[in-house]
Amino acid sequence: MTAIAVVAALFIVVIFYYNVSPESGLMPQCSFRLLTGYDCPGCGFQRALHALLHGRVAEAWGYNPFVFFAVPAALFYIVVESGCRHWPELHRRATSPWALWGILLIVVCWWIVRNVI
């Protein structure tokens, strides 16, 4: 099952790399920003991810610096979930309420900071 998920993720990354760009018009607009005028924590994330895939780090930072936290965190949690039988203690700690509330706090703080600055 994990191998299927990895292949599917790689397929999506390849499609995103070659076919979806900010100029293509295929990236959806943020509903929160359209309604309020404020950025959500993820505004610019798709453009930042696209820039990162093409090796444009400074451009990615300009779109959404949070991508440099979110991508490694997502990869970490993919490894933790796929290896929960091998590393049960790591899984227990990474998915504890304290860890998840901590991540939520970081996201909310980022949300506030990016709209104040």
C-alpha positions, 0 to 999 in steps of 0.5 A: 500500500505504501508503494502505491502511495509513493508512486501516486505522489511521484506521478502527481509531482511529475504532472505538477512539475511539467503541466501546472505553473502560475501562468497556466491558470490551473492553480486555484485561487484562495477562497479565504483571500477572495472573501477577506482580502487576507492571506491564509497560511497556505496562500502562495504555497502552490507557486512556492512548491512549483518554484522549489521543484524548479530549483528557484529557492528565492522565488519560493521564499517570496511566494510563501516561506512556510513551504520550508517548514511544511514540506519537511514536516509533511515528509516526516509525517509520511515516514512516521506513518509508513513506519509506525510498526517499526518505530512505534515510540516515534509514531506515538510522540509525533502524533501525540496531542501535544505535537499536533497542537504545537503544529497548529499553534505554529500554523496560526502564528504564521497566519497572524504574522504574515498578515501583520507584516 
